[in-house]
Structures are given as structure tokens and as C-alpha cells.
């Protein structure tokens, strides 16, 4: 029978609260080591195992974080009680060089029903789900209208999946000036404060959204190259008006997958960079609308 200590400090033991804090800090600092930490003791396994699944990435994780395979994850889902993945998972990226079937994707989404941040834009995985999402990176046209039988302007922007979003990043939606009215529904999302497009320069769409939204604090155009607008001829008055809007930011973003992971891990992603840039702009420290980011800085 193990000894019972009334005062753990007298015997060189740490209080359980401090011990847990230390192991959780170590686990979060380098999650790839969590399987080894789980072998130390059963109570430590209970503390750190959920942290292994906090952020699920299937391909090309940043240094110190594990890469999941769909087979390994599905096996873990089958072996755990239903509450485990609901409580543990907060971020999922379905971006992968391989293939995840819609059926397997739905098993993951159903199990991880507490997830708040998702990347899913190749398949319409999210169409019927009602997750408590706060952040979403997707192809909105495909998600809301996967068969494109009706214009996006008639899509259901009241979809429950969109009702709690604060950050929406549209990675694969092609914008045209003539389609500006189709995107009016974005201005009706009740919690949306941050919106980003990976697209070409389409001033009428951006201006129309900013003019009609009462909640947006940032509209970011992410581009892999430095814009050459100044050398392409003059802009009209509406374009100039948009560029003076403090909420509108244009920035380079070379690797969206790495950038998303940095944000999920609490690092500086494009949202954080845009917020800092806008704060400097409002303070009069910068007098421009474009920021070229150095993604080598975490």
C-alpha cells in the first residue's frame, strides 16, 4: 500500500496543481512529445492526452506538432467516450495532400462537436453540421451551394454554422465586380468582425460589404504578390474611398496553411498582423493600406 502524505512538500513532492501546470505547459509547448509524457503516470496521461488533440492537422504540421492520419484519428475516436473529442478538439485543418472521404470527414466532425476553428474547402463537409464555429476557412460558395444550381445571393446566409462566426477566411471563392450583390449576405452575419479573401483586386465587392456591414472591424485581401495598382493606371473615386477605409487591409500571405497553424497555436497569424497594422494606421503611425508581411517571424 503506497504511503499517504499529509504535506507533499515535506517529502519533496509538488502540489498536484503545480505538477499539472508544469506537465500541461510542457505538452502545449511541444505537443509531439505528449505520447511520451503519457507514459509517466496515469494521472499525467489524463491531464495531457486531451491536449494532443486540441489542434488536428493532417498534413505538413509546423515544428513540434504531430501530423494525424485519418485512420489513426478514426481509431482513436472509436476507442474514446463521446465526450472526449467534444471536450478536447478546438481546431481542425482538413487541408491535406491525401484524400479524406466525405463520410470519414463527417465522422470526425460529429465526434469533434466542440470545435471552434476549421479549415475545410475542398469538399462540402460542413453543409449539414451545426458546430459552434467561431473561425472558418472555406470556399463559401461550395459550402452553401455545392451544386451551384442557384446564385450565391440566394444561398442561406442564416445557416446555423455561420451564426457564431467572428472570423471568416474565403480561400477559393472567385470574385468578380459584377457579382458584388451576391456577397451582400456576408454583411448579415451577426457576429462577424474579421473577413478575409484570397482573391484578385475586386474593389466593388469589398466596398459593398464594408458599406453594408455594421459589425466588420477588418476586411483583409490576402495576396501572394505585391500589388502593382499604382503602375496600372488611375483608380476611380470609389477605389480611393475604399483605400481610405481603416478597416480595409491588403497584405501578402505566402503559406495559408502555416499561417492558420500559427494562429491556432496562439502565434501571430494574418489576423493578428492586420489588427496591429490597423491600430498603427489609426494612430497615424503609418499612412498606407498595404502591408508586406515577413512570415519568418512567428
HELIX and SHEET records of a PDB file:
HELIX    1   1 UNK A    8  UNK A   11  5                                   4    
HELIX    2   2 UNK A   16  UNK A   29  1                                  14    
HELIX    3   3 UNK A   31  UNK A   33  5                                   3    
HELIX    4   4 UNK A   34  UNK A   37  1                                   4    
HELIX    5   5 UNK A   42  UNK A   52  1                                  11    
HELIX    6   6 UNK A   70  UNK A   79  1                                  10    
HELIX    7   7 UNK A   82  UNK A   88  1                                   7    
HELIX    8   8 UNK A  102  UNK A  111  1                                  10    
HELIX    9   9 UNK A  140  UNK A  144  1                                   5    
HELIX   10  10 UNK A  152  UNK A  154  5                                   3    
HELIX   11  11 UNK A  160  UNK A  162  5                                   3    
HELIX   12  12 UNK A  177  UNK A  188  5                                  12    
HELIX   13  13 UNK A  203  UNK A  212  1                                  10    
HELIX   14  14 UNK A  229  UNK A  231  5                                   3    
HELIX   15  15 UNK A  237  UNK A  243  1                                   7    
HELIX   16  16 UNK A  256  UNK A  264  1                                   9    
HELIX   17  17 UNK A  270  UNK A  282  1                                  13    
SHEET    1   A 9 UNK A  55  UNK A  57  0                                        
SHEET    2   A 9 UNK A  91  UNK A  93  1                                        
SHEET    3   A 9 UNK A 117  UNK A 119  1                                        
SHEET    4   A 9 UNK A 135  UNK A 138  1                                        
SHEET    5   A 9 UNK A 167  UNK A 170  1                                        
SHEET    6   A 9 UNK A 194  UNK A 198  1                                        
SHEET    7   A 9 UNK A 218  UNK A 223  1                                        
SHEET    8   A 9 UNK A 248  UNK A 252  1                                        
SHEET    9   A 9 UNK A 290  UNK A 291  1                                        
END                                                                             
